[in-house]
Amino acid sequence: MTTMIVVADAARARIFTEDNGAMKEHEALVHPESREHTGDLRTGGKGASGKGPHQHQTGNEDATSDKHEAFFASDVAEYLKQAHDQGKIEKLIIAAAPSFLGTLRQKMGKSLQQCIDQTVDKELSRESAEEIRDRFAPNAKLG
């Protein structure tokens, strides 16, 4: 049985697979805009004021961060949907920062949500591969 383990925050998702006692880091998805300072992000919408080098973004800074989090959650959900459609996921474990976990779940379809075996609302994406293996697949070997 193939288990896919996703550890993510709003800027990075690390994808691991565990199959027959072997676990390996399969892919890393990144969204660099989520790491940017909110004032450096350009949303393409209204809000720029002034001219020249002193322009600044006005409005709700959290809205810009939320928008980029939602974009990345959509990307991660699409990646998982494709893997599910190709029969690469039998069980899914997701560990993510609480706000990103909620956003990701909203972006996932029902068939993919039915594969979820476990969720952990904690940001673990900076843990080593060994720590993630020990946490989620204690009998697995890193491949």
Backbone as a ProteinNet text record, in pm:
[ID]
protein_1_A
[PRIMARY]
MTTMIVVADAARARIFTEDNGAMKEHEALVHPESREHTGDLRTGGKGASGKGPHQHQTGNEDATSDKHEAFFASDVAEYLKQAHDQGKIEKLIIAAAPSFLGTLRQKMGKSLQQCIDQTVDKELSRESAEEIRDRFAPNAKLG
[TERTIARY]
84.4	0	88.4	59.2	137.1	72.5	152.4	109.3	188.6	119.1	186.2	177.9	291.5	301.4	339.6	257.6	281	306.6	422.1	450.9	466	388.4	380.2	359	396.6	355.4	312.3	288.9	236.2	337.1	463.4	565.2	631.7	618.5	686.9	606.6	601.4	539.9	639.3	671.1	760.2	673.2	694.4	612.5	698.2	653.5	720.8	627.8	685.2	606.3	661.6	571.1	608.3	538.9	619.9	565.8	648.2	581.4	647.1	768.2	755.6	861.5	973.2	962.4	1064.6	999.7	1068.4	1017.1	1120.8	1073	1165.8	1097.5	1180	1129.1	1117.1	995.9	964.1	974.5	931	923	915.5	955.7	937.9	873.6	760.5	691.5	718.1	748.2	776	693.2	665.8	592.1	667.6	768.8	854.7	780.5	670.2	596.9	547.6	523.3	475	582.9	708.1	817	847.7	792.4	819.2	753.2	813.2	750.8	625.8	518.1	390.4	401.5	479.1	493.4	564.6	637.8	709	624.5	510.2	425.4	345.6	326.5	242.8	126	8.1	-110.4	-176.8	-135.4	-195.6	-326.1	-367	-493.3	-471.2	-576.5	-566.6	-481.5	-435.3	-366.9	-236.8	-173.5	-49.6	-84.4	-7.4	-32.9	98.7	92.3	212.9	279.1	393.2	467.9	614.5	686.4	830.3	870.6	990.1	1046.9	975.4	883.5	816.1	677.8	651.6	523	512.8	391.6	371.2	233.8	220	92.8	5.9	-118.3	-210	-314.3	-387.3	-491.6	-451.5	-527.2	-509.2	-392.4	-284.3	-167.5	-198.4	-284.5	-320.2	-390.5	-466.7	-537.5	-438.7	-327.2	-226.1	-161.9	-125.5	-67.7	-166.2	-291.6	-394.7	-411.5	-403.6	-418.5	-306	-183.6	-71.8	-78.1	-124.6	-144	-247.7	-354.2	-458.9	-407	-325.8	-266.2	-183	-98.9	-11.2	-90.9	-191.6	-276.2	-341.6	-384	-441.4	-339.2	-215.1	-108.2	-83.4	-75.6	-51.4	-169	-290.3	-408.9	-412.9	-375	-372.6	-266.6	-150.8	-46.2	-99.3	-163.2	-216.2	-329.2	-413.3	-522.7	-466.8	-363.9	-303.1	-242.8	-174.4	-115.9	-226	-334.7	-447.5	-510.5	-532.2	-592.1	-504.8	-373.8	-280.8	-261.3	-335.7	-328	-204.6	-141.7	-19.1	-45.1	-171.2	-204.3	-313.8	-282.9	-386.5	-425.6	-325.1	-347.5	-270.9	-324.7	-262.7	-251.6	-132.1	-106.6	-61.2	-122.4	-87	-50.9	65.9	106.9	135.4	63.3	79.9	48.1	104.3	70	-81.9	-142.3	-288.3	-365.2	-326.4	-402.7	-387.3	-266.8	-246.4	-321	-325.4	-397.8	-545	-605.3	-744.5	-765.7	-676.4	-686.9	-668.4	-572.1	-546.4	-667.9	-726.3	-844.4	-958.6	-973.2	-1078.4	-1055.7	-930.2	-896.6	-901.4	-909.6	-908.4	-1049.7	-1061.6	-1189.4	-1226.1	-1351.7	-1400.3	-1327	-1297.7	-1230.7	-1091.8	-1022.8	-891	-903.2	-1002.1	-1022.9	-1052.3	-1115.9	-1146.9	-1021.4	-911.8	-785.2	-709.3	-748.8	-675.3	-689.3	-575.2	-570.1	-541.3	-463.3	-421.8	-387.4	-422.1	-375.7	-313.1	-211.2	-142.3	-133.8	-194.3	-194	-71.8	42.4	170.3	263.9	342.8	436.8	561.8	581.8	694.7	786.2	762.8	835.6	985.3	1028.7	1172.1	1241.4	1164.6	1225.6	1305.6	1402.5	1482.4	1398.4	1443	1373.7	1368.3	1473.5	1476.4	1371.2	1356.8	1256.1	1114.8	1092.5	960.3	933.7	1033	1018.8	986	1060.6	1038.2	900	850.4	720.5	604.6	614.1	499.9	514	633.1	652.5	767.9	746.4	856.2	925.9	859.4	921.9	984.2	976.2	1027.8	1175.7	1240.3	1378.8	1377.9	1471.4	1481.2	1542.2	1478	1526.6	1596
-118.4	0	124	216.8	339.2	449.2	506.3	618.9	740.9	848.8	973.9	1062.1	1119.3	1206.1	1345.3	1442.9	1581.3	1663	1729.1	1823.6	1960.2	2058	2183.1	2303.9	2417.2	2547.3	2627.2	2754	2833.3	2856.4	2816.9	2841.6	2714.6	2602.5	2480.9	2358.8	2261	2132.1	2023.2	1940	1826.3	1701.2	1624.9	1507.5	1383.4	1296.8	1170.3	1056.5	945	824.9	714.6	634.9	519.2	399.5	301.1	183.3	61.7	-37.6	-162.5	-140.6	-53.3	-32	60.5	118.1	212.9	349.9	451	587.7	674.6	757.6	850.1	982.8	1085.7	1217.6	1218.9	1239.3	1223.7	1355	1464.3	1592.6	1705.1	1823.1	1943.9	2049.1	2099	2205.8	2334.8	2441.4	2568.9	2680.3	2778.7	2898.1	3017.8	3067.1	3173	3299.2	3331.8	3454.1	3451.3	3333.4	3325.2	3362	3361.5	3398.8	3548.7	3617.2	3759.6	3840.8	3952	4047.9	4099.4	4112.5	4150.4	4276.8	4372.2	4496.3	4478.9	4366.3	4340.9	4264.9	4215.6	4137.7	4229.2	4185.3	4259.1	4169.6	4216.4	4135	4170	4276.2	4316.4	4391.8	4411	4479.4	4623.6	4685.7	4824.2	4831.9	4947.6	4964.8	5040.5	5045.9	5121.4	5269.3	5339.7	5482.6	5555.9	5676.5	5755.1	5720.6	5784.6	5759.6	5745.8	5682.2	5672.1	5573.8	5595.7	5498.1	5489.3	5578.8	5577.8	5512.9	5436.9	5368	5267.5	5243.5	5140.7	5078.8	4958.2	4886.2	4930.4	4960.1	4994.9	4885.9	4886.2	4786.8	4684.1	4577.3	4473.2	4381.7	4387.9	4304.8	4156.6	4120.4	3979.5	3924.4	4006.7	3960.5	3914.3	3986.6	3948.5	3815.8	3800.1	3675.4	3560.3	3584.8	3481.8	3440.3	3537.1	3507.5	3415.5	3444.8	3360.7	3222.9	3217.7	3089.1	3005.7	3069.3	2999.2	2952.4	3033.9	2992.5	2866.9	2868.5	2754.2	2631.2	2650.1	2536.9	2474.1	2555.7	2503.2	2421.3	2469.8	2396.2	2260.7	2259.3	2135.2	2039.6	2091.6	2007.1	1948.3	2026.4	1976.2	1865.9	1885.9	1783	1652.9	1663.7	1545	1480.8	1561.4	1508.2	1426.6	1479.8	1407.1	1275.3	1278.5	1155.5	1055.5	1104.5	1017.3	958.4	1041.8	995.5	891.2	897.5	801.5	678	670.4	554.2	549.4	664.4	669.4	691	714.5	739.2	642	566.1	485.4	547.4	599.1	670.8	801.1	902.1	1034	1084.1	1130.5	1192.8	1335.6	1431.6	1572	1636.1	1697.4	1777.8	1917.5	2015.1	2150.4	2252.3	2370.6	2482.2	2494.4	2522	2518.5	2596.3	2719.3	2796	2735.7	2687.5	2627.9	2495.2	2418.4	2291.4	2315.4	2415	2446.6	2488.7	2572.3	2618.2	2502.1	2415.2	2300.3	2207.8	2181.5	2093.6	2152.2	2284	2348.7	2329.1	2318.6	2307.3	2162.6	2067.1	1926.2	1877.1	1794.1	1734	1622.7	1579.8	1478.8	1346	1302.5	1172.8	1174.8	1285.9	1298.6	1309.1	1382.4	1393.9	1257.9	1168.8	1035.8	951.1	987.6	915.2	957.9	1069.8	1121.3	1025	977	885.3	960.1	1068.4	1142.8	1285.3	1380	1517.4	1562.6	1644.6	1702.1	1851.6	1931	2075.8	2138.1	2105.7	2154.3	2171.8	2277.1	2304.1	2218.5	2120.9	2028.5	2030	2120.3	2114.6	2139.4	2194.9	2219.3	2102.9	2000.5	1884.3	1805.4	1731.3	1648.3	1531.3	1470.6	1353.1	1241.7	1227.5	1123.9	1150.5	1276.4	1310.8	1285.7	1317.9	1295	1145.6	1070.9	925.4	868.3	908.6	856.3	893.6	1009.8	1055.7	981.3	957.8	904.6	760.5	712.8	575.8	513.6	487.8	446.9	316.9	233.3	107.6	116.9	235.1	251.9	284.9	250.2	288	397.5	492.6	596.5	536	563.9	507.7	608.5
0	0	0	-88.6	-99.1	-16	71.1	151.5	106.8	80.1	48.3	172.2	208.5	325.8	275.6	310.9	269.6	394.5	399.7	507.9	440.8	489.4	414.8	503.7	446.5	497.3	375.5	388.5	277.6	165.9	185.3	84.1	30.7	102	58.8	101.7	11.5	43.3	5.4	101.1	75.9	67.7	-38.7	-65.3	-45.3	44.5	70.8	31.3	-8.7	-30.4	58.4	108.6	190	127.4	88	21.1	62	114.6	154.3	243.9	341.1	438.8	395	275.7	229.5	213.9	264.1	254.9	186.4	92	27	1	-1.2	-37.2	-188.2	-232.5	-373.6	-449.7	-387.3	-456.2	-354.3	-396.5	-315.7	-405.7	-362.4	-433.9	-357.7	-430	-362.8	-423.3	-340.8	-382.5	-323.9	-395.6	-341.1	-299.3	-366.1	-331.9	-187.6	-134.2	3.4	104.3	63	151.9	146.8	47.7	29.9	140.1	170.4	260.9	191.6	262.3	202.7	119	160.6	85.9	-46.8	-63.3	-187.5	-288.5	-247.8	-337.3	-427.9	-549.6	-642.9	-677.2	-652.5	-678.2	-810	-871.9	-997.3	-979.6	-858.3	-833.3	-796.3	-747.2	-702.8	-577.7	-548.7	-422.2	-432	-548.2	-557.7	-548.9	-473.5	-463.4	-481.2	-526.6	-546.4	-678.1	-702.7	-825.4	-790.7	-880.3	-864.2	-756.7	-699.9	-607.5	-473.1	-447.4	-317.6	-322.8	-428.5	-436.2	-323.1	-277.8	-177.5	-195.6	-147.8	-155.7	-38.9	-67.1	39.5	51.8	158.7	176.4	280.4	286.4	386.2	348.7	425.3	396.6	411.6	506.9	525.3	402.8	332.1	212.9	106.5	90.6	-6.6	33.3	159.1	206.2	190.6	224.8	211	65.8	-24.2	-167	-214.4	-174.7	-216	-150.3	-26.1	40	-35.9	-79.6	-154.9	-290.5	-357.9	-485.3	-465.6	-363.2	-340.5	-297.6	-214.7	-173.9	-297	-391.9	-516.4	-593.1	-598.7	-668	-601.5	-469.8	-396.4	-415.6	-404.6	-423.8	-564.2	-664.3	-802.1	-818.1	-758.3	-762	-700.6	-584.2	-516.5	-596.4	-659.5	-741.1	-857	-924	-1035.3	-988	-874.2	-820	-785.3	-728	-692.9	-818.8	-920.5	-1045.7	-1115.7	-1093.7	-1153.2	-1065.7	-955.8	-867.8	-779.5	-757.4	-677.8	-529.6	-490.4	-350.2	-307.2	-203	-139.9	-5.9	66	191.6	184.5	250.7	250.4	393.6	427.2	556.7	527.7	594.8	573.1	706.8	710.8	825.7	772	825.1	773.4	882	862.9	951.4	952.3	1068.1	1080	973.1	944.6	845.1	706.1	674.8	542.4	531	637.5	635.8	601.8	663.9	634.9	490.7	440.4	302.4	205.6	233.8	148.3	143	256.5	260.2	177.2	180.2	100.4	-49	-89.1	-230.9	-282.1	-192.4	-230.9	-261.4	-364.7	-398.2	-299.9	-305.8	-211.9	-224	-346.6	-361.9	-299.5	-309.7	-247.9	-96.6	-48.9	95.6	158.6	84	136.4	156.8	93.1	109.1	234.9	294.4	410.2	527	572.8	685.8	815.7	803.6	922.8	883.9	970.7	954	1085.1	1071.6	1186.9	1161.2	1248.9	1228.1	1295.2	1236.7	1287.6	1169.1	1169.2	1061.5	1082.6	995.9	1008.1	885.5	791.9	664.7	679.3	789.6	809.3	879.8	920.1	984	881.1	928.7	838.2	788	680.4	626.6	730.7	810.2	913.6	1021	1061.3	1162.8	1111	985.6	926.3	915.9	872.3	865.1	1002.7	1103.7	1239	1292.5	1253.3	1302.1	1236	1104.6	1030.3	982.4	967	919.3	998	1128.5	1214.9	1173.9	1095.1	1051.9	914.4	853.1	717.6	717.7	608.5	585.4	479.3	491.4	389.6	265.2	150.3	24.1	-59.2
[MASK]
+++++++++++++++++++++++++++++++++++++++++++++++++++++++++++++++++++++++++++++++++++++++++++++++++++++++++++++++++++++++++++++++++++++++++++++++

